[in-house]
Amino acid sequence: MTIDLDTRAGLPEELRLLLERFPRDIWPAHANLGPLAQFWLQIHEGFRDTSSKLQARAVDFREGRMTATEYKDWFAPRLNVLLGHLHGHHQIEDFQFFPLFAAAEPRLVRGFEILEQDHEAIHETLGALVDSANALLKADDANADQLRFAADRYAGINEHLLRQLHRHLEDEEDLIIPLILDRGEGPLGIG
């Protein structure tokens, strides 16, 4: 199974050992789903929601349901918030939580390495997204071809990011939440 973020369909079988014991459908009612795990899931849902809204508005603009000015005014601040939150979230994970979780369950070390690689891939896509967003913001609203080209480029990169985020967030949850349910936040040193 490939571990590449853009092509994998989930975590390799050997990293799903706790997920088999703690499938997603039991998470909400599990006694060990503490405040941090709930917060983690809420943050992830916020990333999914914001990125999906960015994509939906890109479609609205490209299909003529928003003017260029409306679209630019709408997407720029939301994209900035998403970028800042993703960067901060990934920093905390890479330097705080992933090492803690990997030490707690050595059989999952490879999974945390995969998630860190995902962060690098996502940040590379974010760089391209920022470049395309800046080009869109600078595009002349009176030049329909320039505006359309810039919007299409941005939307394509945003679609790529959305796919990456959804795959990464699901895999991250499949690795971390079952570990928390198995051990509890306190015994992992995070409660």
Phi, psi and chi 1 to 4 in degrees:
 res  aa     phi    psi   chi1   chi2   chi3   chi4
   1 MET       -  134.6  168.4 -178.7 -105.0      -
   2 THR   -75.4  148.8 -178.7      -      -      -
   3 ILE  -104.7   -1.1   59.9  165.0      -      -
   4 ASP   -62.0  129.6 -178.0   75.6      -      -
   5 LEU   -57.4  -36.5  178.5   59.3      -      -
   6 ASP   -78.7  -12.5  -69.1  -39.2      -      -
   7 THR  -126.1  -14.2   57.4      -      -      -
   8 ARG   -78.1  155.8   73.7  173.7 -175.6 -103.9
   9 ALA  -105.9    6.0      -      -      -      -
  10 GLY   153.4 -176.3      -      -      -      -
  11 LEU   -74.4  150.7  -68.9  170.9      -      -
  12 PRO   -59.1  151.3  -19.7   28.8      -      -
  13 GLU   -52.3  -41.5 -169.8   65.2   34.8      -
  14 GLU   -65.9  -16.0   66.0  -88.9   12.4      -
  15 LEU   -97.4   -0.2  -62.6  174.3      -      -
  16 ARG  -101.3   14.0  -61.8  173.4   61.8   82.3
  17 LEU   -60.1  -41.3   58.6  117.3      -      -
  18 LEU   -78.4  -30.4  -68.8  174.8      -      -
  19 LEU   -63.5  -33.9 -177.6   61.7      -      -
  20 GLU   -64.7  -35.4  -68.8  172.6    5.9      -
  21 ARG   -79.3  -28.1  -71.4 -176.3   34.7 -142.3
  22 PHE  -129.9   72.0  -58.1   98.3      -      -
  23 PRO   -66.9  158.5   21.7  -28.4      -      -
  24 ARG   -52.6  -35.5  -77.5  179.5  173.7  -95.3
  25 ASP   -67.2  -16.4   61.4  -21.6      -      -
  26 ILE   -97.5   -9.2   71.1  162.5      -      -
  27 TRP   -56.0  -51.0  -66.1    2.0      -      -
  28 PRO   -57.5  -32.7  -23.2   33.4      -      -
  29 ALA   -99.9    0.8      -      -      -      -
  30 HIS   -72.7  139.1 -163.2  -78.7      -      -
  31 ALA   -62.5  -28.6      -      -      -      -
  32 ASN   -90.3    5.1  -77.4  -12.9      -      -
  33 LEU   -80.5   83.6 -170.4   70.8      -      -
  34 GLY   -83.6 -174.4      -      -      -      -
  35 PRO   -58.9  -40.3  -20.4   28.4      -      -
  36 LEU   -67.5  -43.9  179.7   64.2      -      -
  37 ALA   -62.7  -41.6      -      -      -      -
  38 GLN   -64.0  -41.9  -68.9  173.7    9.6      -
  39 PHE   -62.2  -43.4  179.8   69.8      -      -
  40 TRP   -57.1  -47.9 -157.9  -59.1      -      -
  41 LEU   -64.1  -37.6  -68.6  169.7      -      -
  42 GLN   -66.3  -41.7  -70.8  170.6  -11.1      -
  43 ILE   -60.0  -46.8  -68.4  -67.0      -      -
  44 HIS   -60.8  -41.2  -78.2 -167.7      -      -
  45 GLU   -64.3  -35.8 -167.6   53.4   38.9      -
  46 GLY   -62.7  -41.3      -      -      -      -
  47 PHE   -62.5  -44.1  -68.7  147.4      -      -
  48 ARG   -61.8  -45.6  -73.0 -179.7 -178.5  102.2
  49 ASP   -63.5  -49.5 -178.0   60.5      -      -
  50 THR   -63.1  -45.4  -59.2      -      -      -
  51 SER   -66.5  -35.8   60.6      -      -      -
  52 SER   -66.9  -39.7  -66.9      -      -      -
  53 LYS   -66.1  -39.2  -74.7  177.9 -179.8  171.3
  54 LEU   -60.1  -41.4  -76.3  164.9      -      -
  55 GLN   -67.7  -43.3 -173.0   58.9   31.0      -
  56 ALA   -62.5  -41.0      -      -      -      -
  57 ARG   -69.0  -32.9  -71.5  -63.9 -174.9  160.6
  58 ALA   -61.7  -41.5      -      -      -      -
  59 VAL   -64.3  -44.7  169.8      -      -      -
  60 ASP   -56.7  -44.7  -73.2  -16.0      -      -
  61 PHE   -65.9  -47.3  170.5   64.2      -      -
  62 ARG   -65.0  -25.1  -68.5  166.5   73.1 -153.9
  63 GLU   -96.8    9.6  -67.8 -177.4    1.3      -
  64 GLY    83.2   13.6      -      -      -      -
  65 ARG   -88.7   -3.3  -68.7 -172.1  -69.7  -92.4
  66 MET  -140.0  147.2  -64.1  179.2   81.1      -
  67 THR   -77.7  165.5   67.6      -      -      -
  68 ALA   -60.2  -42.5      -      -      -      -
  69 THR   -64.2  -45.7  -59.6      -      -      -
  70 GLU   -59.4  -45.0  -70.2  170.6  -30.1      -
  71 TYR   -65.8  -47.6  178.8   60.1      -      -
  72 LYS   -60.7  -43.4  -71.1  176.3 -178.8 -177.6
  73 ASP   -64.8  -33.3  -71.7  -12.5      -      -
  74 TRP   -77.1  -50.0 -174.7   90.7      -      -
  75 PHE   -77.8  -33.6   96.7   89.4      -      -
  76 ALA   -58.4  -50.7      -      -      -      -
  77 PRO   -67.2  -34.5   14.8  -21.9      -      -
  78 ARG   -70.2  -38.0  -74.4  159.1 -178.6   84.5
  79 LEU   -64.3  -41.9  179.1   59.7      -      -
  80 ASN   -60.6  -41.7  -78.6  -28.6      -      -
  81 VAL   -64.2  -46.4  168.1      -      -      -
  82 LEU   -59.1  -45.6  178.2   64.9      -      -
  83 LEU   -60.1  -46.3  -63.9  172.6      -      -
  84 GLY   -63.8  -43.8      -      -      -      -
  85 HIS   -67.2  -41.4  -73.1  176.7      -      -
  86 LEU   -62.6  -44.2  -81.8  171.3      -      -
  87 HIS   -60.9  -48.3  178.2   72.2      -      -
  88 GLY   -63.4  -42.9      -      -      -      -
  89 HIS   -61.4  -45.6 -175.5   69.6      -      -
  90 HIS   -67.3  -35.2  -70.8  170.0      -      -
  91 GLN   -63.0  -46.0  -69.0  -71.3  -54.6      -
  92 ILE   -62.8  -42.9  -68.7  168.2      -      -
  93 GLU   -64.0  -51.5  -71.3  175.3  -21.8      -
  94 ASP   -63.3  -37.0  -71.7  -14.2      -      -
  95 PHE  -102.8  -16.6  -63.0  109.5      -      -
  96 GLN  -114.6  -65.5  -62.0  -74.1  128.8      -
  97 PHE   -77.0  -45.9  -72.6  111.9      -      -
  98 PHE   -59.6  -44.4  -69.7  174.8      -      -
  99 PRO   -61.8  -37.8  -24.7   34.6      -      -
 100 LEU   -63.7  -48.0 -173.7   70.8      -      -
 101 PHE   -65.7  -41.4  -68.0  141.9      -      -
 102 ALA   -63.9  -38.3      -      -      -      -
 103 ALA   -68.0  -33.6      -      -      -      -
 104 ALA   -72.7  -30.4      -      -      -      -
 105 GLU  -141.4   87.5 -178.8   48.9   79.5      -
 106 PRO   -57.9  -23.5  -24.5   33.2      -      -
 107 ARG   -67.8  -14.5  -64.7  177.3  -63.1  174.6
 108 LEU  -104.8    6.2  -60.2  179.1      -      -
 109 VAL   -54.3  -45.2  166.8      -      -      -
 110 ARG   -59.6  -35.8 -178.7   67.1 -176.6  128.9
 111 GLY   -62.7  -40.3      -      -      -      -
 112 PHE   -71.7  -30.5  -65.6  106.9      -      -
 113 GLU   -65.0  -41.3  -68.8  169.5   -8.3      -
 114 ILE   -61.9  -44.2  -68.6  168.8      -      -
 115 LEU   -63.4  -37.8  -64.8  176.8      -      -
 116 GLU   -65.7  -38.6  -73.1  178.2    8.1      -
 117 GLN   -63.4  -38.7  -69.9  170.9   -1.3      -
 118 ASP   -57.7  -43.7  -71.7   -4.2      -      -
 119 HIS   -58.2  -40.9  -70.6  171.6      -      -
 120 GLU   -63.6  -43.6  -68.2  173.6   16.5      -
 121 ALA   -64.6  -43.2      -      -      -      -
 122 ILE   -63.0  -41.8  -70.8  167.1      -      -
 123 HIS   -68.8  -30.4  -76.4  -86.0      -      -
 124 GLU   -65.6  -44.5 -174.0  174.8  -49.2      -
 125 THR   -64.5  -38.7  -57.0      -      -      -
 126 LEU   -61.0  -37.5  -72.6  172.4      -      -
 127 GLY   -60.8  -44.8      -      -      -      -
 128 ALA   -65.7  -36.2      -      -      -      -
 129 LEU   -65.3  -42.7 -173.1   70.5      -      -
 130 VAL   -62.0  -44.2  166.9      -      -      -
 131 ASP   -59.8  -45.0  -69.6  -16.3      -      -
 132 SER   -69.5  -34.8   68.2      -      -      -
 133 ALA   -65.6  -42.5      -      -      -      -
 134 ASN   -62.8  -40.4  -75.3  -28.7      -      -
 135 ALA   -63.6  -39.1      -      -      -      -
 136 LEU   -65.6  -43.6  177.2   56.4      -      -
 137 LEU   -63.5  -31.9  -70.6  169.6      -      -
 138 LYS   -86.2  -13.0  -68.3  176.6 -174.5  172.0
 139 ALA   -61.6  140.5      -      -      -      -
 140 ASP   -72.7  116.6 -178.6   -2.7      -      -
 141 ASP   -59.4  -25.1  -67.5   -0.9      -      -
 142 ALA   -82.2  -13.7      -      -      -      -
 143 ASN  -101.1   94.0 -175.7  -28.7      -      -
 144 ALA   -58.5  -39.1      -      -      -      -
 145 ASP   -67.8  -45.2  -70.6  -21.6      -      -
 146 GLN   -62.9  -43.3 -178.5 -172.8   48.5      -
 147 LEU   -64.0  -44.3 -170.4   59.7      -      -
 148 ARG   -64.6  -43.8  177.5   60.8  141.1 -178.0
 149 PHE   -61.2  -46.4  176.6   78.4      -      -
 150 ALA   -64.0  -41.7      -      -      -      -
 151 ALA   -66.8  -40.5      -      -      -      -
 152 ASP   -65.0  -41.4  -72.3  -12.1      -      -
 153 ARG   -63.9  -46.9 -177.7  169.7  176.1  -97.2
 154 TYR   -59.7  -47.5  168.9   80.4      -      -
 155 ALA   -61.9  -39.6      -      -      -      -
 156 GLY   -63.7  -43.2      -      -      -      -
 157 ILE   -69.4  -38.1  -64.4  169.8      -      -
 158 ASN   -63.4  -39.1 -166.1   56.5      -      -
 159 GLU   -61.1  -42.3  -75.0  175.9   23.5      -
 160 HIS   -61.3  -46.1 -178.3 -145.4      -      -
 161 LEU   -60.8  -43.7  174.8   65.2      -      -
 162 LEU   -58.8  -44.6 -172.2   60.5      -      -
 163 ARG   -62.2  -44.3  -74.3 -170.7  -55.1  -86.5
 164 GLN   -61.6  -47.1  -74.6 -177.3  -38.6      -
 165 LEU   -61.3  -46.2  -81.4  177.4      -      -
 166 HIS   -61.8  -43.5  -77.7  -96.5      -      -
 167 ARG   -64.7  -47.7  171.3   79.6  -83.2  138.9
 168 HIS   -63.0  -47.5  170.8   74.1      -      -
 169 LEU   -62.6  -41.9  -64.5  173.3      -      -
 170 GLU   -63.7  -45.3 -175.3  172.9  -50.0      -
 171 ASP   -65.9  -38.8  -69.6  -12.6      -      -
 172 GLU   -62.6  -45.4 -175.7  176.5  -63.0      -
 173 GLU   -63.1  -41.0  -68.7  164.5    1.9      -
 174 ASP   -64.1  -23.1  -73.9  -10.8      -      -
 175 LEU   -89.6  -46.0 -158.9   63.6      -      -
 176 ILE   -84.5  -47.2  -69.6  170.7      -      -
 177 ILE   -62.6  -44.3  -58.9  -57.6      -      -
 178 PRO   -61.5  -33.3  -27.9   37.7      -      -
 179 LEU   -64.9  -43.2  178.8   58.2      -      -
 180 ILE   -64.2  -43.1  -68.6  172.1      -      -
 181 LEU   -63.9  -34.7  -63.0 -178.0      -      -
 182 ASP   -70.6  -40.3 -175.3   53.2      -      -
 183 ARG  -108.5  -25.3  -48.6  -77.3  172.7   84.3
 184 GLY    86.5  152.9      -      -      -      -
 185 GLU   -66.1  -42.3  -68.0  177.6    1.3      -
 186 GLY   -59.6  -52.6      -      -      -      -
 187 PRO   -62.2  -23.0  -27.1   35.5      -      -
 188 LEU   -81.7   -6.1  -73.0  171.5      -      -
 189 GLY    84.4   18.1      -      -      -      -
 190 ILE  -120.2   -0.7   56.9  174.4      -      -
 191 GLY  -100.8      -      -      -      -      -
